[in-house]
Amino acid sequence: MGGHDFHEVVYTNSDVEAVYEDLCAEAVLEYGNNGYNGTISTTRGVNPVRVPPMSLAAAFTLASDRVDGLDKWSACEAIPLLEERQPVYENDGRVTVSLQVPWSVYSDHDALRSALGKKLGRSEDEVADWFLIARETNVTRRAKITTTTGQRETRHFVVSSNQNQLPAWALGHRTQAAAREAMKGIGATSLAETVDLDVISITRRVDGQPLVKATLTAKDVNAKASVSLQRKTCDGFLGTKQAGWLFYGWAAS
């Protein structure tokens, strides 16, 4: 049997214990009285976190820091929430935009959202979502190329003419003559009328290093993105009074 984390948000004036009991009763009604039903009802009580009431976003951040200290056999926790109303947005269409950003921005979801907003002259929260058009996205990279040192060694390999994978180094022959002799042996054991074989040579350092090493590091990304926009029609509100609870913990499943 395993477990998974959960969260429940309830805006109410009721006491935390009463809300917890109601959540457990609703869970049992919907998922049964099994001790492994994967809901809040599998926890053993609730411990309110002794902090001032906060916004839901701040509460989720705090909960993510604390949840790993709990387990599925312990009580869950509850963080007090301030009265709050989320802002309301309406769809404002989709546009296509080209931009160039550093890799650090491209690889950071929030930073890329901000970059798209600036490119379009819109605020970050007006960028609802986006996807990059793969065929029009490319990465410029810094190249660090170095030549290794040491004695070279060459081996010769018998491969089929349509082989598209390098052979294992251990299968190589020390001389081209030895590779030619190996060709005859392969032909003798094949039942095909015609066998096409090649001899190729690979050179590397005696200690196994390649002759040249290259490290390519992403620098910038040039991309075209399809961006879905939204426009705020009603501001959010964060009050000063407690108005609910964020419950979180581990459920047995």
Backbone torsions as a table, in degrees:
resi	resn	phi	psi	omega
1	MET	NA	143.3	-177.7
2	GLY	-118.0	-153.8	179.9
3	GLY	-164.7	162.0	176.7
4	HIS	-148.5	155.9	179.7
5	ASP	-80.3	157.9	-178.5
6	PHE	-144.9	164.5	169.9
7	HIS	-147.7	148.4	177.4
8	GLU	-135.9	129.7	178.6
9	VAL	-110.0	125.3	179.9
10	VAL	-132.8	122.9	173.4
11	TYR	-99.1	114.8	-175.4
12	THR	-164.1	160.5	174.8
13	ASN	-93.3	-1.2	-175.6
14	SER	-70.8	157.5	176.6
15	ASP	-63.5	147.5	-175.9
16	VAL	-59.5	-37.9	179.1
17	GLU	-64.7	-41.7	-179.7
18	ALA	-65.5	-40.0	179.1
19	VAL	-65.7	-41.8	178.5
20	TYR	-59.2	-46.3	-180.0
21	GLU	-61.9	-39.7	178.9
22	ASP	-65.3	-41.6	179.3
23	LEU	-63.5	-41.4	179.1
24	CYS	-64.7	-42.7	-179.5
25	ALA	-63.3	-41.6	178.4
26	GLU	-64.2	-39.9	179.8
27	ALA	-64.5	-42.8	179.5
28	VAL	-65.8	-39.2	179.4
29	LEU	-62.6	-37.6	-176.7
30	GLU	-87.6	-35.3	-172.7
31	TYR	-116.8	-0.2	177.3
32	GLY	92.1	170.4	-174.1
33	ASN	-92.2	14.7	179.3
34	ASN	-64.9	133.5	-179.9
35	GLY	-68.1	-5.4	178.5
36	TYR	-123.4	36.8	-175.4
37	ASN	-81.4	1.1	173.7
38	GLY	74.9	23.4	-179.1
39	THR	-125.5	178.8	179.2
40	ILE	-59.6	-22.2	-177.6
41	SER	-67.7	-13.5	178.8
42	THR	-85.7	-8.0	179.0
43	THR	-81.0	165.2	-175.5
44	ARG	-111.8	71.5	178.7
45	GLY	91.7	-174.9	-178.3
46	VAL	-137.5	138.9	175.1
47	ASN	-115.7	112.1	176.1
48	PRO	-68.7	136.7	178.4
49	VAL	-79.6	128.0	-174.5
50	ARG	-82.6	75.9	177.8
51	VAL	-134.9	158.1	175.7
52	PRO	-63.7	150.5	176.1
53	PRO	-56.1	145.0	-175.6
54	MET	-141.8	174.1	177.7
55	SER	-68.1	161.6	179.8
56	LEU	-63.4	-40.2	179.9
57	ALA	-62.3	-43.9	179.1
58	ALA	-66.0	-36.1	179.5
59	ALA	-66.2	-40.1	177.8
60	PHE	-64.1	-38.5	177.5
61	THR	-62.9	-45.3	179.0
62	LEU	-64.5	-41.8	-179.3
63	ALA	-62.4	-39.0	-179.6
64	SER	-65.9	-28.5	178.2
65	ASP	-77.7	-26.9	-173.0
66	ARG	-99.8	-21.9	-169.8
67	VAL	-64.7	-30.6	-179.7
68	ASP	-68.3	-14.4	176.3
69	GLY	-84.5	-1.7	179.4
70	LEU	-104.9	171.8	172.2
71	ASP	-144.6	172.8	-172.3
72	LYS	-72.1	-9.8	179.1
73	TRP	-101.8	3.3	-177.8
74	SER	-103.7	178.1	174.0
75	ALA	-71.5	155.2	171.3
76	CYS	-84.0	177.5	177.7
77	GLU	-124.0	161.5	179.3
78	ALA	-138.2	132.0	179.4
79	ILE	-108.0	130.0	-180.0
80	PRO	-69.2	139.5	-177.3
81	LEU	-113.5	144.6	172.8
82	LEU	-78.6	156.5	171.7
83	GLU	-62.4	138.1	-170.7
84	GLU	-156.5	145.2	171.9
85	ARG	-130.4	125.3	-179.9
86	GLN	-74.2	148.0	176.3
87	PRO	-63.7	154.2	-178.9
88	VAL	-110.1	134.6	-179.3
89	TYR	-123.7	154.3	171.6
90	GLU	-122.9	154.0	-179.0
91	ASN	-63.0	135.9	-179.2
92	ASP	-124.8	27.3	174.0
93	GLY	88.7	-179.7	-178.9
94	ARG	-129.3	137.5	-179.8
95	VAL	-130.0	161.0	175.7
96	THR	-110.7	133.4	-175.9
97	VAL	-139.0	142.1	174.2
98	SER	-102.5	140.8	178.5
99	LEU	-153.9	158.0	174.6
100	GLN	-122.4	126.5	-178.3
101	VAL	-136.1	154.2	172.6
102	PRO	-63.1	156.3	179.2
103	TRP	-57.8	-36.1	-178.8
104	SER	-61.6	-31.6	176.9
105	VAL	-78.4	-44.8	-179.5
106	TYR	-58.1	-36.9	-175.5
107	SER	-88.1	3.4	179.6
108	ASP	-117.2	114.8	-174.2
109	HIS	-55.1	-49.8	-177.1
110	ASP	-68.1	-38.9	-180.0
111	ALA	-66.4	-37.9	179.0
112	LEU	-69.3	-37.6	175.5
113	ARG	-58.8	-44.5	179.8
114	SER	-63.1	-41.9	-179.6
115	ALA	-64.2	-39.7	177.9
116	LEU	-65.0	-41.6	178.8
117	GLY	-61.7	-44.5	179.4
118	LYS	-63.3	-40.7	179.8
119	LYS	-61.4	-35.4	-177.6
120	LEU	-93.0	-3.9	-177.4
121	GLY	69.9	31.9	-179.4
122	ARG	-123.1	160.3	177.3
123	SER	-74.9	160.2	-178.5
124	GLU	-57.1	-43.0	-175.0
125	ASP	-72.7	-7.3	175.3
126	GLU	-87.1	-9.8	175.1
127	VAL	-89.0	99.4	-174.8
128	ALA	-72.6	-50.1	177.1
129	ASP	-163.9	176.1	-179.3
130	TRP	-162.6	162.4	166.7
131	PHE	-140.3	144.3	180.0
132	LEU	-85.4	136.1	179.7
133	ILE	-81.1	106.7	-168.4
134	ALA	-56.5	-42.5	-175.4
135	ARG	-69.0	-11.7	-179.5
136	GLU	-120.3	30.1	177.9
137	THR	-123.0	129.0	177.1
138	ASN	-142.9	158.2	-175.1
139	VAL	-117.6	129.7	170.7
140	THR	-94.7	140.1	-173.4
141	ARG	-130.3	146.4	169.3
142	ARG	-80.8	138.2	-178.8
143	ALA	-114.9	126.2	173.2
144	LYS	-114.1	110.3	-175.0
145	ILE	-116.1	126.4	-179.4
146	THR	-130.4	146.2	175.6
147	THR	-96.2	129.2	179.0
148	THR	-78.3	167.8	179.4
149	THR	-120.2	159.4	178.6
150	GLY	126.0	169.0	-178.2
151	GLN	-69.9	143.0	179.6
152	ARG	-91.5	155.6	175.0
153	GLU	-140.9	134.1	179.6
154	THR	-117.0	135.8	173.6
155	ARG	-126.5	155.5	-174.7
156	HIS	-116.7	137.6	-171.9
157	PHE	-127.4	142.6	173.3
158	VAL	-95.8	122.9	-179.2
159	VAL	-133.8	157.6	174.4
160	SER	-73.7	154.3	-173.0
161	SER	-67.1	-21.8	179.9
162	ASN	-105.3	14.2	-178.6
163	GLN	-72.7	129.9	-177.9
164	ASN	-115.2	21.1	-180.0
165	GLN	-133.7	137.8	179.9
166	LEU	-66.5	141.0	180.0
167	PRO	-75.8	163.1	177.0
168	ALA	-68.1	139.5	-177.5
169	TRP	-57.0	-36.0	-176.9
170	ALA	-65.1	-17.9	-179.4
171	LEU	-87.4	-2.1	-176.8
172	GLY	-75.2	154.5	178.0
173	HIS	-105.2	147.6	-176.5
174	ARG	-71.1	-27.9	-178.3
175	THR	-131.0	158.8	176.7
176	GLN	-66.7	-33.6	179.3
177	ALA	-62.7	-40.9	179.2
178	ALA	-65.1	-36.4	178.2
179	ALA	-66.7	-38.4	178.0
180	ARG	-62.8	-41.7	178.3
181	GLU	-64.3	-38.3	179.0
182	ALA	-63.6	-32.8	177.2
183	MET	-57.6	-43.7	-177.9
184	LYS	-62.5	-39.9	-179.6
185	GLY	-65.1	-38.4	178.6
186	ILE	-66.0	-41.8	179.0
187	GLY	-63.2	-35.0	-177.8
188	ALA	-69.4	-27.3	-177.0
189	THR	-95.8	-4.2	-179.0
190	SER	-91.1	140.5	178.3
191	LEU	-91.8	-3.2	179.5
192	ALA	-72.6	150.3	179.7
193	GLU	-65.6	-42.2	-179.4
194	THR	-127.0	131.9	177.6
195	VAL	-122.3	117.8	179.1
196	ASP	-100.2	120.1	-178.1
197	LEU	-128.5	154.5	176.0
198	ASP	-127.9	156.0	168.6
199	VAL	-111.9	125.3	176.2
200	ILE	-120.6	160.6	179.4
201	SER	-122.9	141.5	177.2
202	ILE	-127.7	133.0	179.2
203	THR	-117.2	135.4	174.7
204	ARG	-147.3	177.3	176.5
205	ARG	-73.9	152.3	-179.5
206	VAL	-59.2	-33.5	-179.5
207	ASP	-81.7	5.9	175.6
208	GLY	98.9	-7.7	-179.7
209	GLN	-73.6	152.1	171.6
210	PRO	-72.5	169.8	179.0
211	LEU	-73.6	-34.7	-177.9
212	VAL	-137.8	140.0	175.8
213	LYS	-117.2	145.4	177.4
214	ALA	-136.2	136.0	172.7
215	THR	-118.4	119.0	-179.7
216	LEU	-106.1	118.2	-177.2
217	THR	-111.4	130.1	-179.3
218	ALA	-62.0	133.3	179.7
219	LYS	-112.7	-63.3	-178.7
220	ASP	-128.8	157.3	174.5
221	VAL	-122.5	124.0	172.7
222	ASN	-101.7	120.7	-171.8
223	ALA	-143.8	157.2	170.0
224	LYS	-115.8	130.3	-175.5
225	ALA	-123.5	143.7	171.9
226	SER	-98.7	115.6	-169.9
227	VAL	-112.5	129.1	174.4
228	SER	-94.8	124.6	-176.3
229	LEU	-107.0	157.2	175.1
230	GLN	-140.0	156.5	179.6
231	ARG	-126.3	134.6	-177.9
232	LYS	-71.9	128.6	178.0
233	THR	-110.3	-14.7	179.6
234	CYS	-151.6	126.4	-179.6
235	ASP	-69.3	153.1	173.8
236	GLY	-78.0	173.2	-177.7
237	PHE	-144.5	133.4	174.9
238	LEU	-126.7	115.3	-176.6
239	GLY	-87.0	-164.8	-177.8
240	THR	-118.0	-4.7	-177.3
241	LYS	-104.7	149.2	175.7
242	GLN	-70.5	138.0	-176.0
243	ALA	-138.4	4.8	-179.0
244	GLY	175.9	-167.3	-175.7
245	TRP	-143.2	144.3	167.2
246	LEU	-105.6	112.4	176.5
247	PHE	-93.8	140.8	178.1
248	TYR	-155.4	159.3	179.3
249	GLY	165.2	-156.6	-179.2
250	TRP	-118.2	131.5	178.9
251	ALA	-106.5	139.5	177.1
252	ALA	-77.8	136.3	-178.7
253	SER	-146.9	NA	NA
